[in-house]
Amino acid sequence: WSRLELQFNQSKNKTEIPHIEVVQGDNETNVLNIKTTNEGKEYLLGDSIIEIAFKKPDETVVIQNGVIVTDKIRCILDIDTISIPGKVLGEVRVKNDNFLLTTSQFEFYVRKSIR
């Protein structure tokens, strides 16, 4: 299993993420744990709806739902999201009633499997 930690600071529009690499075709094993903050304080997600948009190297977009687990967003990368090797861009959308918050973009790399 790959657990990938991301943190977004909304007040500075800055993303703190390490270099992330996953393997094409891995299934149900790459987990994104995403924490959002505002001026260093946890952003309370409550009962928000979470969508994560991924733009693959071939320019197609995949939308996945995130799940809130103890004020973090959890997303298991779908096999379709990591089906093409190369750089994948992502952004998180937090929706609540008339409110929409979109994080800064992040990226990760999908490498081709040796097999």
C-alpha positions in Angstrom: 0.0 0.0 0.0 1.1 3.5 -0.8 -0.1 6.2 1.6 0.5 9.6 0.1 0.2 12.6 2.4 -0.7 16.1 1.1 -1.3 19.3 2.9 -2.9 22.5 1.5 -2.6 25.9 3.2 -5.5 27.9 1.9 -4.3 31.2 3.2 -1.0 31.1 1.4 -2.2 29.2 -1.7 0.7 26.9 -1.1 0.8 23.1 -1.4 3.2 21.2 0.7 3.8 17.8 -1.0 6.7 15.5 -1.6 7.6 13.9 -4.9 4.9 11.3 -5.4 5.2 8.3 -7.8 2.7 5.5 -8.3 2.8 2.5 -10.7 0.5 2.2 -13.7 -2.1 -0.5 -13.1 -1.8 -0.7 -9.4 -5.3 -1.3 -8.0 -6.9 -0.2 -4.7 -3.4 0.4 -3.1 -2.6 4.1 -3.6 -4.2 6.2 -0.9 -4.2 10.0 -0.8 -4.6 11.5 2.7 -5.2 15.2 2.3 -5.2 17.8 5.0 -6.4 21.4 4.4 -5.4 24.3 6.7 -6.1 28.0 6.8 -3.3 30.1 8.4 -2.0 27.0 10.1 -5.3 25.8 11.6 -7.2 22.8 10.4 -9.9 23.6 7.9 -13.1 22.0 9.3 -14.7 19.9 6.6 -17.9 19.0 8.4 -20.4 17.4 6.0 -18.8 18.8 2.9 -18.9 17.0 -0.4 -15.4 16.3 -1.7 -14.4 15.9 -5.3 -10.9 15.4 -6.6 -10.3 16.2 -10.3 -7.3 14.5 -12.0 -6.0 15.6 -15.4 -4.1 12.7 -17.0 -1.2 13.0 -19.4 -3.5 12.4 -22.3 -5.6 15.5 -21.2 -8.6 13.4 -20.1 -10.1 14.3 -16.7 -11.2 11.8 -14.1 -13.3 12.9 -11.1 -13.2 10.9 -7.9 -15.0 11.4 -4.7 -13.1 11.8 -1.5 -14.2 10.6 1.9 -13.8 12.6 5.1 -12.0 10.7 7.8 -11.2 12.6 11.0 -10.9 16.0 9.3 -8.7 14.6 6.5 -9.8 13.8 3.0 -9.1 10.2 1.9 -9.1 9.1 -1.7 -8.0 5.7 -3.1 -6.7 6.3 -6.6 -8.9 4.5 -9.2 -7.2 2.3 -11.8 -8.5 4.7 -14.5 -6.8 7.6 -12.8 -3.3 6.0 -13.0 -3.8 4.2 -16.3 -1.4 6.3 -18.4 2.2 6.9 -17.5 3.3 10.5 -17.0 2.5 13.6 -14.9 -1.0 13.8 -13.4 -2.4 17.1 -12.1 -5.0 17.2 -9.4 -7.1 19.6 -7.4 -9.5 19.1 -4.5 -13.0 20.7 -4.5 -14.8 21.1 -1.2 -18.5 21.8 -1.6 -21.0 22.8 1.1 -24.4 24.4 0.3 -23.5 27.5 -1.7 -19.8 27.3 -0.8 -17.0 26.0 -3.1 -13.4 25.8 -2.2 -10.8 24.6 -4.8 -7.3 23.9 -3.6 -4.1 24.7 -5.4 -3.0 22.1 -7.9 -0.8 19.2 -7.0 0.9 16.7 -9.2 2.2 13.1 -9.1 3.9 10.8 -11.6 2.6 7.5 -12.9 5.4 5.3 -14.0 5.0 2.4 -16.3 5.1 -1.0 -14.7 8.0 -3.3 -15.7 5.6 -6.1 -16.5 
